Amino acid sequence: MRNYFKILFVIVLTTFFACSERKPTDDEILSKALKFTSEINKSNIETIKKWGFGTRGNAEIWSNFSLNRYNYSCVYLKYNDTTKITTSSFKNFQKDFPYSINIDSTKYWSVIFYKFDQNKIKVLVTDKNGKDSILNKRIDLERVFKKRDPFKHFDNLSKLKDRLGIIGSVYRPDIGNFIQFYLSPENVLTYMPVKLNLNPKYKNVWLKEFAKGKTIKKNWNLRKLENPIDNG
C-alpha cells in the first residue's frame, strides 16, 4: 500500500505543464470541461480507473491498477521513428503483455523495449548496479510479444488522453470512487458517480474540497486549485 501512495503522488507531481505556459481563461476551461464531459464515455472512465496518467517532460507515465492495488508503471515515449517503453516492474508488466525473452528479475531492475523500423524490437536492461546491457539488438516484434502488443496498447491510451485533452488523472479508490481529471495545472474536473462513496476518514475533507468548485453537469464538478502544481 505504501508503494500505491508513492506512485499516485508521483503521477500528480509529474503531470503538469511548465509554469511558463499561458494560463487558459476561466471561460476556456469551462468550454474545455463541457467538451470533455460530452466526449468521454463509460468505457473511457473504466480505462482511466485502470490506467493512471501523468507526464514527465515529453514522456507519458501510465500506471496500472487493479482491485485497488498498484501493479506497475510504464514510461512511454515516441521520438523520431522510435518508440520506447520502460518499466521496472517487468514481471507484473509481463502478466499483461507476455514476452518470449528471458529477463532475470534477480539481476535486472528495469527493462526498455525499443520499437523501430515499424516492427523491430531492441531490448535493453539495467542491472541493480546501474549497468546497461543489450539483450537483443534486433528482433521481430511478433516474436517478442506474441499475444498482445504493448506499443499498440499505449498508443491507444495516448490517443485517448489527447482526444480528451487531459494532462493527468488520479483515481484513489481508497479515498473514494471519484476520478480527477486535470485539464490544466490548476483546473480539475472530477467525475462523481451517482452513488458517491467516500472513505469516512476523508469524507469531510473532500466534500469541502468539492464545494470549492461547481457542478457543470450531472456527475461532474469543476474546481480551481488554490495552489497550482507544475514542474516549472
N, C-alpha and C positions, 0 to 999 in steps of 0.2 A: 504493500500500500504506500510505503514511503516513496518508492520509485514512481508510483502513479502520480503523486502530488508533484514530484520534481519535474516530470515531463510536461505536465499541464502548465506549470509555472514557466518552463522554457518556451512552450508554444505561445503563451501570452506575450512574453517579453520579446520574442523574435518575430512577431507577426507584423510589426508596424513600419510604415514608411519613414524615411528620413525627415527630420523636422524642418528641413529647408523647403519642402514642397508646399505649394499654395494650399491653404485650408479651404475646403468647399464651404459654401454658404449653407445656412440652415435650410433654405428652400431647395438647394441642390441635394442635400442629404435626404430631405423628406421625399423628393421625387425619386431618388435612387432607392429608398426604402420601399416605397409603394411599388416600384417596378420589380424589386426583389420579391415581394410577397405575392405578386401576380404570376411570377415565373417559377418559383420553387414549388415542388410537389411532394407528396408523401414519400415517394421513393428517394428523392434527394435528401429529405430530412433523415431518413433511416441511414443513408450513406454517410452523412455528416456525423451521425451518432457513432458510427464505427471508425470513422477516419477524421481525427482532429487535424486542423490545418494551420500552418504558420509559415513564415519566411525568414530566411537569413541571407541577406544580400540578394543575389539573383536566384538562389536555391529555394526550393519548396521543401517544407518538412511535413511529412504525413505520418501521423501516429495512430497505430491500430489499437482498438479497444474491443473487448467482448466480455459479456457478463460482468460489467462494471470494473473490469480489470485491464490495466495497460499491458500490452503484449510486446510491441516493438515499434521502432520508428525508422523511417527511411528518409534520406536526403535525396531529392530528385532534381536533377539539373540538366538542362539542354543548352548546348552551345555549339555553334557552327553545325557540323554534321554528326556530332557525337552526343549521346545521351548517357548519363550515368546514374546509377542507383547505389547509394551507400547505406549500409546497415551494420550495427554492431551486434544486434540480437538475431544473428542469421539462422539459428536453429528454429526460432519462432517464425521467422520470415519463411523458412523452408516449408513449414506446415501449410502456408497459404500458396506458396509458389515453389513447388518441388523442383529441385535441380539435381542433375545427374552427377555432378562432380563432387569429390570428397573434400570437405573443409574441416580440418581438425579444430574443434572448439576449445580443446585444452591448450592449443598452441597459438591460435589466432583469435584476435578480439574484434576484428572488423573485416568486411569484405566490400569491394567495389566491383560492380558489374558495368562494364562499358559496352555500349552498343554503337557500332559504326558500320559503314557500308551497307546500310539498310537491315541486314540480318546477321551480322557477325558480332561476336562477343569476345571481350578481353576480360580476364578475371584477375584482380589484384587483391592481395590480402595483407593485413598488417598484424604482426605478432605482438605479444604482450610487452615487448621491449621497444616497440615503435618502429621496427624494421619492416619495410615493404618488400613483398615478393610477388612475382607474376606467376600465377598457377597455369594460365593459358593465354597465349598471345592472340590467338585467332581460332575461333570455333563457331560453328553454325548455332544460331540462337535456338533452333528447334532441337538441337542435340543437348543443350543445357536445360532448357525449360520445355519439357515435352508435353506437359499437361496444361500449363497456364502461363501466359506471357506477362511478366510484371511490368514491362515497358508499356504495353498497351493499357494495362490497368491504371498506371499512374498518369499516363497521357489523358485518359478519360477523366480522372479526378481533376487534373489540371484544367481541362476544358470546362468542367463543371464550375470550378471556383471562378474562372474567367467569365463564364456566362452569368453567374450570379453577382459578380462584381464585388467579392469579399476579399479582405486581406488577412482574415483569420477566423477561426471558430473555436469555441470551447464548449464541451459538454461534460458536466460534472454530476453524474447520477448519484454520487454520494451526498450531494447537497440538494439536488432537486432534478426533476425531469424536464427542465427547460434547456434551451440551447442558445448560446450567444453567438451572433454573427457580427464581426467587426467590419463596418463599412468604411471607416477611416480610423486614424489613431485615437479619436475622441468620441466617435459615434458608434453606439452599439445597438443592434436590433436583436431583440430577444423573442424567440418563439416560446409561447406559454400554452401548453395543451389545455384543453377544456378541463380535464381533471389534473390540475396542477398539484403535484406532490412535492412538498418541501421538508427537508430534514428539520424536525422541531428545534434542533440545536442552532440552526442558522435561519429559521423562518422569519423572525422579526427583522433581522439584518437585511435580508433580500427583499422583503416586502417594502421596507423603507427605500431601498435602492430602486426598485421598480417604480415607486411613487414619484421619483425624481423625473421620470420620463412621462410619456403619454402613449395612450393606445391609439395607433393609427389605423388599425383594422383588427377584427376579431382574432384573438390569439397572438397579436403582435404588439410589442412595446418598444418604443424608440427613446433612447435617452443619450444625453451627452455627459461624458465623464468630466468630473471636476479637474482631474489631473491626467491629461492625456499621456499615454505611454508611447514612446517611439524609440528607434535605435539611432537617433541622430546625435 
